Amino acid sequence: MSKTMTTTDVQETINNMNRTVKKAIANFTPPESLTVAEWSNKYRKLSPENSAEPGRWKTSRTPYLEEIMNAFTDPKVHRIAVAASSQVGKTEVELNMLGYAIDIDPGPIMFVMPTVDVAKDFSKRRLAPMIRDTGRLRSKVAAAKSRDGENTVLKKSYPGGMLTLTGSNSSASLASVPARYVFGDERDRWAKDANGEGDPWGLVEARTITFYNYKMVEVSTPTIKGCSAIEASFNLGTQEYWCVECPHCHEYNFIKFDHIRFKNHSTVINGKRQYIVDSVEYACPSCGCASSENEIRKQPKKWIAQNPDAYKNGTRSFWINAFSSPWMSWSKLVLKFLQAKNEPEKLKTVFNTLFGELWEDRGDLEDEEGMLGRREEYKAELPDGVLCLTCGVDTQDNRLEYEVVGYGFHEENWGIEKGIIMGKPSEADVWERLDGIIDRSWHFENGKSLKISLTFVDSGGHYTQEVYEECSKRINKRVFAVKGKGGEGIPYTTVPSKANIVKDNIVIGKTWLYIIGVDAGKERIMSGLKVQQDGARKSHFPSNEDKGYDAVYFAGLLSEKMVYKNGKWTWEKLPGHERNEALDCRDYANAAFKTLKPNLDAIYARLKEIRKKAEEKPKLKKQSKKTYTDEGW
């Protein structure tokens, strides 16, 4: 017979249940409600073998990473794309997100590197030390054991999921397991096709279909414009740039290499050129005022989105470069540029990995048709960006041919006008018409103007003495005779020497003569024409019909190529390209600019009407008229 429970028994049972519930409540630890940045600050430890600053993670050290990390914990965000240079902490962002997912919100994770070998190296060098030194992870992720199928170099199990590391070239791994979290590291270096099974990113994306709360994170340094996977993903997102407030105009802008102004000098030691950076400043693109690196580092900064509506689609994208890194000084970045500027492959690496900029393919030169297609419509005689004008003049028996060229920062250049002055160089009228070009004021769209700063005239033809005499008359206009000299080892420009002006076998005076290393100059022109990305060394040409940049011009500009004969390199005319005056004019104009060495910062400040701070109230000194002596201007 069953025992009947008394009221006392019932009450005791209830009391026991209450005590059990209270004990359970007392012992219950709810999951922490943290963002990735908060979790990192609280638990993440940087390993000594991978960090110059080992120990507890501090988001304040790299404040630009906070918003990127916290996007991972935003339930409305499913895709994150980060285009970043080296030295900004992009790999640590992925590791922090990975650690957070394992510890706080676990699920199956797939971490994809460019290749399986790279994934193995990453697991050993970066992931294993993080797990070892971060206590919250060490207690959850078992050490890799070769006999344990759940824990190997490429597989890590933990409560609530498993981490699979693989390469973009392994189709079997990419399509093998479901994944709530997907990390794609160095996306621009992934295989285009995974063993014949298609786009690797598409394969891993299919692994997330069953998860309503999936996250896909792409991180990479950018590479080639138009072929960059991270560029394409960035464009689909919010397109956020880390911008700094200008201390002068208070506008926010993203710092790019084009905004950096620097001064440097160099020496040659044991035949190798060594560069020394003297000063570096940031020129605000909004107001043009210059600020030091130290000033900019103290200024407010924030992410500014160019496509904020992409957030509604659950996609955020970020772009950051080394100019914001606490570990890279601007002087070091400029030095890297100077050391690489004459070697396209090295320069590409600098632009991608340090400046965080896309690089346009700089393959073989285009033909005349291709160059014609690259012309641009100028809104005025002088496009924005031009800071200095020079003129190169080639002499022929029945004419002068000239080109006016504009120059900006980092040797970016613009063809302004190519023309012909018919008549023998012995005729005064020919030189008077050249004066009309030299004496002109060339105007910007806003009405401001520049004049030609230096003119180089070829004296190597049949009218050498006439050129000497006419240049001597125009020394105050900075018109000088030049003579081209070919051959390896001839420097592009040298200091001028005095040449006799002879008439009827009598020396009637002297003039300054520059010797130009034409081979070095032509090589610089041709390598510059390969640059298709606006900025350093890019050559621009106008489509405006009256400026002279037609098919005949480009046939002349592309009239020669370098060939190897009899054990040395020489320039030869191409078949069907007999006229090379356009190439020579550009060579002389470039040599004039290199010889002039203008203070572009001062010209930029004048054109932008930049004034010093009012409290400084500088007094302007009247400048005396400059003349040319043996020591220069």
N, C-alpha and C positions, 0 to 999 in steps of 0.2 A: 504494500500500500504506500502510495507516495506521501511524502511528508508535506503537510500544508504549511505554507510560509505565513508566519505571523507578521504583524505590522512592524515588529522590531527587526525581523529578518529583512524585510523589504527596505527599511530605512538604512540598515547596515550595508546592503548591496549598493544602494544609491550613494552612500558615503564613500564606499570603496571606488565606485566608478568616478566620482568627483575627484578623489585623490589621484586616480590614475590620469584623468584628463589634465589636472593642474600640473602634475609632474611632467606630462608630455609637453604641455605648453611652456613650462619652465625650461625644458631641455631643447625646445624647438628653435632652430636658427633659420630665420627666413632668408631667402636669396637676396643678396645685396642689390640695391637699385643704384648702379653706378654707370657713368659714361665710360667710354674707353680711356679718355684722358684722366678721369678720376681713378680708375682702376690702375692705370699705369703709374700715377703719382704715388699710390698707396702700396702697390705690390711689386712693380717691375724693378728688376735689378739689371744694370748694364754690366756685361762681362768684361773683365780686364783685357782679354785677348781680342776684343772687337770694339773697344771704345777708348778714346783718349781721356774720357772722364768717367771711369767705372764707378759703380755704386747706384744709389737710388735714382730712378728716372725723375727728371724735372721738366714738365711741359713748358715751364716759364723760360727754359733755355732756348726753346724753339717754338715760340708762340704761334707761328703760322701752321703748325701741325695739329693744334687743338681742334679746329673746326673740321679738318679732314677726319681725325679719329672719331669725333663725336657724330659725324654723319653715319658712321657704322651702327650706332645705337639708335638712330632715328627710325622708327617703324615705317615711316613713309618712304624711306630711301632704300632702294634695292640694288642700285648700281652706282659705283664710285670709280671715276677715272682720274688718275693723277699723273700729269706730265711733269717731270722734275729732273733737274740736273743732278750731278753727283754732289756729295757733301752737304745735303740738306736734310738727311735723315729719313729718306723715303722707305728704306728697308726696315727701319725701326718702327715706322708706322704700321707696316704689315705685321711685324712680330707682335706689336701691342694688340692689334685687332685679333690676331690668332690666339694670343694668351688669354684675352678677355673671353673669347668664344669658348675655349676649353674650360675655363674656370667658372664663368658666370652663366653662360647661356649655351650649353654644349649641344652639338649636333655633328653629323658627318661633315668633314672638311676635305677639300681637295686643293692642294697647293701646287701650281704648275710653273715650272721654270722652262727656259728655252730648250734644254736637253735633260735627259735622265742623269747624265754625269754631273751636270751643274746642280741638279736637285740633290744628288748624294753629297756633293761638296757643301751645299748650303745647309743640309741637315746636320752634318758633322761640325762645321765651323760656326754657324750662326744659331741654329735651332737648339742643338744639344746644350751649348753653354747657357742659353737663356733658361731652359728648363732646369738645369743644374743650379743656377744662381737665384731663381725666382721660386721661393718656398711654396707658394700656392700651386705652382705647376709641378714642382718636384714630387709633391705628395700624391699627384693624380696621374702623372704620366710615367709609366715604368721605363727603366733603362732599356736600350736596344739590346736584344739577345739574338744571336744567329739561329738558335733552335726554337725560339718562340715566334710563331707565325704572326702573333698579334703585335709584336714590338720589334721592328727591324729599323734599319737606317731610313727606309722609305715608308714605314708604317708605324704609327704611334696610337695606341689605344688609351682611352681614358673614360671615366664614367659618363655615359650618355653619347658616346660617339667614337669615331676613329679618324685620324688624320692620315691622308694618303698624299705622298709627295711623288711627283712624276715629271716627265718632260713633255714638251709640246710635240715631240717626234715619236711618242709612244701611243698609238691609237688604242691599243688594248687597255692600257690603264685609264685613258681619258673616257672611255665608254663603259668602264666596268662597274662602277659603284654610284649610287645616288649621292648627292652632296647638297647640303643646305648652304654651306659656305664655299665659295670658289675664289681663290686668289690667283691672279695672273701676273707673275713678276717678269719685268723686262719684255713686255709684249712686242716691242718692235724687233726683238731678236728671236721671236718664235719661228718655227717652221711654217711655211705657207700651206703645207699639206701634210697631214698626219698619215704617213704610210698609205697614201692613195685613198684615204677615207674622208678627205675634205678638210675644211677649216678647223683647226684645233679648238678655237674659241667656241665655235658652234657645237662641237662635240661635248665640251664641258657644260655649256649652257643647257643642253638637253638633260643633264644630270640633275638640274634644279627644279624640274617641272612639277614634281609632287610636293614641293615645299611652298606654302603661301608666304612664308617669312624668309625667303632666300636672300642672300647677299652675294653680289659679284663685285670683286675689287680688281681693277687693273692698274698697274704701276709701271712706268717705263721712262727712260730718257728718250726724248724725241730723236728721230733720225732724218730720213729723206722726206721732204715736203711732197705730199700727194701719195706717198707710199707708206706713210706712218700709221700703224694701227692705233697708237695712243692718240694721234691727232684726230683720227676719225671718231674715236670714242669721246674725246674731249668735246668735239663739236656737237655731239648729241646731248651733252649735259648742260649744266648751268654756266659753264665757261667762266669760272671765277679766277681772278688774278690777285695776287698778294700785292696790294698797293700801299704806297707811303705818302704821307701828307707833306707837301712842300712847305718848308718853314717861311717862305716868302709870300706865296700867293694862296697857300692852304688848299690847293687842289690835290686830289689823290691820283697818282699814276703808278703803273707797274714799271719797275726799273729794268730797262733793256740795255744791251751793250751800246746801242746807238745813242743813248743818253749820257754815256760816260765820256768825260773829257780828261785827257792826261797829257803829261809832258815827260819826255824821256831823253836819254842820251845813250850812246853806245861806244864801246871801244873794241879793238881787234886784238885778241891775245892768242898767240900761236896759230894764227890764221883763222880763228873762230871769232865771230862777232858776239860780243856780250852786251846785253841790254841792261840798263839801270832805269828804273821808274822813279822820276823825281816827284811827281805829284799826280793825284787822281781826284776828280770831282764829279758830282752828278749835276747835269744841267736839266732843270725841270722842263719838260716839253710844253707845259702850259704857259710859263712866264719867261723861261730862258735863264733864270737866275741860278747861279752855281752854289752848291752846298758840299761840304766835306763829308767824308764817310762817317766820321764821328757824329756830325750833326744829324745825318740821316738815320743813323742807328738809334738815336734818341727820340725820333719823331713817331707820332701815332701811325699805326698801320692797320689795315683791315682787308678782308676779302671783298672784292666787288665783282658781281656777276654781270656778264653781258647778255646772258640768256636765262634769266631767272625763272621763266615759265617752265623750263625743263624739270623743275622740282615737282611739278604736278604729275610728271611721268615717272617720278621716283628715281631720277638720275641727276647726280651732282658730279661736277668735274672741276679740277683744280690745276693751276699752272704756277710753278715756282722755279726760281733759278738760284745760282750760287751767290748772287749779289745780296741775298737775304740771309745767307748762311753765317752763323756765328763763328765758324771754323775757317772761313776763307776770307782773307783780306782782299780788298779791291786791287791793291798793288800787285798781289800775287796773280790775280785773274788777268790783269793787263799784261804782266810779264809773260804769262802763258800765251797770250795772243801775239805778242811781239816775237816770241821764239818760234811761232808756227806760221806767221803771216805769209811767208813766201813758199810754203809747202802745202798745197791744197788738202792732202789727206790729213795732215796734222791739224790744219785749221778747221777742218770738218769736225774732228774729235773735240776741239776746244769749243766750237759753237754748240755741239750736241751735249757734251757731258758737263760743261761748266756754265756756258751762257744759257743752256736750256732752250736753244733755238733750233728750229727745223733748218735743214740744209737742202738747198736745191741742187739737183744733179749738175755737176760741172764737167760734163763729158767733152768730147771733141767739139771743135768749133762748128757752128752752123754755117751754111753757105749764105750767099747774098740774099736769097729769098727768105731764109730764116731770120736774118738780121733785120730785113725790112719789116717782117712781122712783129719784131720786138719794139718797134718805134712807139713813142708815146706822144700824145698831144699835150703840148705845153700851153698853159693858160696865159703865159706872158713870156717875154723874151728870156727872163731868168726864172726857172722853177725854184720853189722853196727847197732849201738845202744847199744852194750855191752860196759860197762865201768868198770866192776869189776867182778872178778871170786872168787867163794868160792867152797869148796868141802865138801860133807857130806858122812860119811863112816859108814856103818852098819856092825857089827861083828857077824859072825855065827861060829859054832864050826869048820867048815872046809873051811872057806873062809872069805874074806872081799868083800863087795859090796860097790861101790862108785858111786857118781854122781857129775860131775863138772857142775856148773850152772853159767850163766852170768846174770848180772843185769844192768839195765839202769835207766833212770829217772822215777820217779813215780812208782817204784816197777815193771816195765815191766821186764820180765825175759825170758831167753832162755836156754833150755836144751842143753848142749854142748857135754857131753859124759857120758854114763852110762856103767859101766863095772864091771867085777868080777875078783878078784885075788884069785885063789884057793890055799889052804894051811891053816894050823892051825894058829891062831893069836899068838901062842907061838913061831912060827918059824921066825927067822931073815930074811929069804929070802922073806917072805910075805911082811914085812915092807919095804924092799929095793925096791920091785916092786911098792909099794905105793909111795915111794920117787920119782920113775920115773914119776909118774903122777903129784905129787906136785911140782917137780922141773922143769917141762916142761914150755916152752914158747908156748903159744897158739896164732895163727896168724890170722890177718885180711886179707882180699883180697889184700890190698895195701902193705902187708909185715910187717906192725907194729904188735906188740904183747903185750900180757898181761900175767902175771903169777898169780897163785892162791894166793889170799891175806890171806885167813884164812881157816883152815880145822877143822871140828868138827868130832870126832870119838866116836861112841857109846861105852860106857864102862859097859853097863848093862847086858851083857851075862855071859858066864862061864869063860871069860878070863879078868876079871876086872883088876887084878893086872898087867897082861902083857900089857894091853892097857895103864894103868897109866905110866908104866915104859917107853914104847916106845914113848908116847907123851912127857914125860919129856925130852927125848933125843932130841926131835924135836921142842923145844920151840922157837928156833930162826927161824924156818920155820913157826911159828904160827900154830902149830898143837896142839889141846887141846882135852882133854877127856870131854865127856858130858854124862849126865844120864837123861833119860826121866822120867817125872813124870806126871801122868794123874790126872784128876779131875777138877771140876769147880773152878775157881778163881785162878788157878796156873798161874802166869805170863809166857808169852812165853819165855822171857830171863831174867836172873838176873845177878848180879855181881858174879864173880867166887869166890870160896873158895878153901882152901888148903886141899888136900886129901893125906893121908899117902900111900906110896908105901911099901907094905909088901912082904917079901920073906922069906920063911922058918920061919914064925912067928916073923920075925925081921923087924922093920921099917928101910928101907934103904934110904928113901928120901921122898920128897913131890912133888906133882904136882898140877897144877891148874885144877879145875873141875867146869864145868858149869852145872846147873840144867835147863832143858828145859821143858817148859809146852807143852807137846806133843798134848794135846787136842786143845789148842789155835792155835798151829801150823798147825794141820790138817784142822781145820776150815778155816784158811787163804788159804791153798792150794786149798781146794774144792771150796771156793767162787771165787778164782782167776781163776780156770778152767772154770767157767761159763762165763768169759769175752771173747767175741769173736771179739771185736773191737781192732785193734792195738792201743797201748797207755797204759795208766795207768793200771797196774796189769795184763796185758795180758801175758799169758804163751805160749811160742813158743816151738816147738819141731822139730828136723830135720828129714827129710825123708831119709837122707844119710844112706845106709845100715850098714856101719861100726860103727855107733855111738851108737847102742844099744837100740834104741827107737822102739821096735817091739811090737807085741801083748802081749808078756810076760811082758814087762815093764808096759804097760798100765793096764794090769790085776792087777799088783801089786799096781800101783798108785791109782787105783779105787777099792781097795780091802776092804775098810771099809766105813761104813755109821754111821751117828748119830742116835741113837734110844733112846726113853724115857722109862726108866725102874725104878720101885721102887722110883718114885718121882724125878728122876734126869736124865740128859742126859749123855749118854756114847757112846763111839765108839765101834762098833762091826764089825767083819769080815763078809763079805758077803759069802753065800754058794758058794763053788767052787773057792773061792779066798783065798787060804791058805797062799800064800806068799805075804807079805806086805813090803819087803825090799825096793822096789822102793819108796814107800810112806815115809818110815823112812829116806832114804837117802835125799830125797827132803826136808823133815822137818828139818834135821840137816843143810843142806846147806843154807836154808832160815834163820835159827836161826843164823848161822855164819854171814850172811850178815847184819842182824839186829843188831848183837852185834858189828860188825866192824864199822858201821856208816861211810863209806868212804866219802871223799870230792869228789863227782861226778863232780862238776863244774871244779875242778882242773884237774881231770883225763881227762875230755872232752877237756879242753884247751890244755893239753899236746898232746893228740891224734890228735887234729886238728891243732897242731903247731901254736896256737894262741900266738901272741907276743903283749906285751904292746906297746903303741905308742912310736915311735922312740925317741921323745923328752924326754920321761921319763927316758930312759936308766937305767933300774933298775939293781942293782948289785946283783948277785946271791950269796947267802951265802952257804958255804959248810955245809951240814947237817950231824950231828953226827949219828952214828948207834943207832937205837932205841932198847930198851929192855923192857921187861914187869916187872913192879913192882906192889906193892899193890895198887898203884894209877892208874894203867893202862899203856897204851903204851906212 
